[in-house]
Amino acid sequence: MKIVKKINIWLVIIVILASILRLYGLTNYPTGLNADEASIGYNAYSLIQTGKDEYGTPWPLSFKSFGDYKPGLYFYFVIPFIKVLGLTELAVRLPVALFGIGTVALIYFLAWEIFEDKATAIFSALVLAISPWSIHFSRGGWETNVAVFFITLASVFLFKSFKKKIYLFWGLLAFLISMYLYQSPRLIIPIFILALLLLYKDELKISNFNQGKSLIKSNFKLVLVYLIILIILTFPLLAQFTGGTGQARFLGLSFLGDLGPKNRINELRGEHSNPNSIVVQLIHNKITGYAPVWLGHYLDHFAPSFLFITGDQIIRDKVPEVGQFFLTESIFLIFGLIGLINNGSKNKKFILALLMVSPLASSLTFQTPNAVRSLPLVIPFSIIMGVGLAKIIKLSPEKTRSALILLILVSLGFELIHYLVSYYILYPNLNSQAWEYGFAQMVPKLEKYQGQFSKVVITDRYDQPYILVLFYEKYDPIKYQPQSKLTKRDKFNFGTVRSFDKYEFRSISPNEIQNTKSTLFIGTKDEISPGSHIIDQVLDPAGNPTFVFSSTI
Amino acid sequence: MKKINQTIILLLLIILLSFGLRIWQISSVPPGLTWDEATLGYNAYSIIKTGGDEYGSLLPLTLKSFGDYKPAVYVYLDIPFVYILGLNELAVRLPSVVMGTLLVLLIYLFMVEIFNNRLLGLSCSLMLSISPFAVQFSRPAFESNVAVTLNILGILFFIKGLKKNKWFILSAIFFSLSIFTYQASRLFVPMILLSLVILFWKYLMINKFTVMTVLILAVVALINGYLIFGAGQGGRLSTMNYFAYTRSSGTVKQLSKALGENVKDLKFQIIEGEWFSYIRGLFERYLIYFSPKMLFVDGDYNLRDRVPDLGTLYYFSLPLFFLGFIYLWKAKSDQKINSFIKLFFVLLFLAPIPAVLSRDLITEIRALNLVFPLAILEGAGLFWLIKYLLKYKSRYLYVGFSIIGFIMMANVVIYLDRYFVHMPKEYGQDWLARYKNVVLDMNSLVKNHQYNEIIFTDYYGQPYIYYLFYTLYPPQNFQSQAILDQPTVDVGTVRRIDNIFFKHVYLPDNRGLKNSLLIGTEMELPLSDIQTSQNLKLIKEYKFADGQVAFRIVRVE
């Protein structure tokens, strides 16, 4: 087997390293479980038990979650894990981690297919294995990371299809799977495929492996059958697109919804002595107003401060003091981009196309740079950095080469340790609220005390508390489904469930506790007024109370 | 022969365009003089009239100015203009305009010298001539802009010197002048000289005499520079320096608490120590000059170094930038010009370094040497695009050229609209737009009536220099009363000229005044206080173009 020859001991070591980085302490780090993860877990649990999701819809393709519709394939991936491991944090997170490890192995093959250079392939896998961007989103219920696995897989298959046509089908199928996993591939992948058709039009026209016959002509029937299968598989996706539910969320997130540029256009027109003249209207209009805004959102994903210094702005998406990649890797990136110029590989256009297409979905939203929606970027960046590292080592004089490698290893090693300290110590201590820490500890206590009360009020200060209570109580889905009632969407386009069983989820007002009998209140520290009778509390890793239990005596 | 003539005509047109873009409405856009511009102008005036600067130092190499000790070359360049045109905005800014225009010629000569390709040279000079980055900094009197032109002259004559050694002397002169023109050159010139010597070591070794000339001149220039700037500079440099700023003690405390370690522990010092935070900062500061977001969308943060909404370069330069990079990098494989193209990349990657060491995250004015290599990237990109299009049949050719031309024109129009219409309106305060009007009106009031005391606000900074500048105050009269009040290492100011006091205007402190003038901001002289007070009378109010009140002149009866 040719593949076996290509696998070498270094790849094995890198995959082991990637596994340790992605699996160690997965249950407890990140500290807590966020509402999206709980939703994935509980819906999968509900499907196992009843064949229906939390709202009683049987086997949905996209899940209604907090009023938003999520592509549903990942929920199904989680089912076997929940069957084996039970409804636990690990079961929700493990598939993502495993796919993350798989991506590290796959990128080796992808880089090999593109550059046919062992060093480049190994270094690409190394960069991906240790990159904070990949590690962060391999740990937690991030479906987007699974989508990236399938995009990488599809890319490998596409290259294989040059030699064996059947892979073209598998490649397109893998692309399709990624579109059932997460929103952003639904925009990125069709554009990417179009770009590839343009870039590889010569290869498609006259296939060298087919005695001069075109790929499509020589296998007309086969191609037709595959295409029909793929098109049929696309139908449900199209139905979702036109269904209106997805559109509402998109419009809420779109940069076009930002009124700033619109007001700015009027302001600028007003500064002209003749605001309504045609010239002024031609200079200041919606196109000249919004196009640069979009460009800014797009380029945000290539800003050095995002890539190497501070990373994403949302605390759930990042750990303190680290960028998406290590500082040392910025040097690899520069050499990599330069290396691509001189590189003879005709497939480098593939990697550049992926690089340019990946942030497109994210660039249409107003929150940029966004590391989650633009996660496919991690693949082209890692490969380009792999090219750069290989180039640096190749360029270095023979005499000093080992010293240079040592220097690179030391600086990458230091940055990796710095990152791990940040991930395992700083992050839980400083940002545990980003992962809704405390429900795992709160729910057992709730179960202990609730027998004495006829009603329980739980604060809604943390995102979607109901789903976390369902998750940790392993609340019987048969009992829950009839009670599920979502509120109207709020200004962020999200809804929530305000009550089920004897639980109510809302904010607690100051004097409520004294005046309400036989009700258990579980609130944040600020919600429970200082004089109240406190039954119990839950502390976060830094030692501050996250939940305080209180009631009238 | 015909082709050469065509090139020359095109080049002249481009230079004319550059000059036009740089001088059009130069007296009123940007809409006021910065502190430094007013200082440079008045010192030139002072040297013409007395031979000494505002403090009376005879033909100084550095200006004490606000205690920041500026290198003085700009003042000497300004002397002929002030002599002929008088002391006004035009005269102050003309040296910068001329040097900025000269750079457009130099980029052509540089490219033709290296590539022997006139079209490429024209393309680069066109891109430099319309570049927002270049226009922004070659209109106002920025010493940095002059220094860039001197640096490029130094490089150009160095290259010429490789063929004819006598040019090395000119090269050394321009490099030394650059050091006496702008602070950042003290770092940049040694770096670029060293790179030149390393890159062209082979050429230089052919003639030992040459090496000696270059090295000696370089060393002399550097020693001069350092000796002269050594004095009185330390304090300010250390506050403007990036390394003077550490993380806040709160952040450090939070980190040490989360880690459960004492800040002084070795482990903490290694993992979360200040050293790594500095390195992160240096990477951030350096890389930002190559960030497409910064270059094409965001621009500099300082409002004097930008126009509203737009980035440092045109939007259409985004693809040109990458095309140009690829084109030049590929051209590097040509052995004959290899060292020269390497020189280009050295210039590109060294240019931001002086800015990296400053405390501000972005300061394009200190990274202004970038303007030259960036224009080359854009120009090379455009050249390549044109060459690529020329391969196609004429039908597509016209379509292609029309589209490119339209996009470029549209973007240039958008830029010029922002620069000439919106910038003066929106950034009036940052350009201290109303100093001129208020100083001139005050002067005529003082001429018509003898006031006991005049109190002029220092809210906008350095009011004294505007008084000197706009009233053409006789330098010989000022020199004797020039006392710099500089309580900290940061810039100081002059507090008194004759009976005019430059300080914060605070009404309750000034109750005892009689027969005086108060000139202050909206906050310092609120309308409510003026109206309720018997002896106060509002004489005139000055507004910025955006409607905000800039100054009020109030008479105390």
Contacts between the chains, C-beta under 8 A, distances in Angstrom:
chain1	res1	chain2	res2	distance
A	264	B	309	7.4
A	268	B	308	8.0
A	268	B	309	8.0
A	268	B	422	6.2
A	271	B	421	6.4
A	271	B	422	5.5
A	271	B	425	5.1
A	271	B	426	7.6
A	272	B	421	6.4
A	283	B	413	6.6
A	283	B	414	6.0
A	283	B	417	5.2
A	288	B	414	6.4
A	292	B	297	6.3
A	292	B	309	7.3
A	292	B	310	7.9
A	292	B	315	6.8
A	295	B	296	7.1
A	295	B	297	5.8
A	295	B	315	6.7
A	295	B	318	7.9
A	296	B	293	6.5
A	296	B	297	4.2
A	296	B	298	7.2
A	299	B	291	7.9
A	299	B	292	4.8
A	299	B	293	4.1
A	299	B	296	6.8
A	299	B	297	5.9
A	300	B	293	5.9
A	302	B	291	7.3
A	302	B	292	5.5
A	302	B	293	6.8
A	303	B	291	5.1
A	303	B	292	7.8
A	303	B	293	4.5
A	303	B	294	7.5
A	304	B	283	7.4
A	304	B	284	6.7
A	304	B	287	3.4
A	304	B	288	6.1
A	304	B	290	7.3
A	304	B	291	5.2
A	305	B	284	5.7
A	305	B	287	7.8
A	305	B	288	6.9
A	305	B	291	7.4
A	308	B	283	6.1
A	308	B	284	7.6
A	308	B	287	6.8
A	309	B	280	5.8
A	309	B	283	6.7
A	309	B	284	4.5
A	321	B	272	7.6
A	321	B	280	7.8
A	327	B	279	6.7
A	327	B	280	6.5
A	327	B	283	5.1
A	330	B	283	6.3
A	330	B	287	6.3
A	338	B	329	6.3
A	341	B	325	7.7
A	341	B	326	5.2
A	341	B	329	4.9
A	341	B	330	6.4
A	342	B	329	7.3
A	342	B	330	7.6
A	342	B	333	7.9
A	417	B	271	6.9
A	418	B	271	5.8
A	418	B	272	7.8
A	418	B	276	6.9
A	421	B	259	7.2
A	421	B	271	5.4
A	421	B	272	7.6
A	425	B	258	6.4
A	425	B	259	5.7
A	425	B	260	7.8
A	426	B	255	6.9
A	426	B	258	5.0
A	426	B	259	6.9
A	429	B	257	7.8
A	429	B	258	3.8
A	430	B	254	7.0
A	430	B	258	5.5
A	542	B	258	7.1
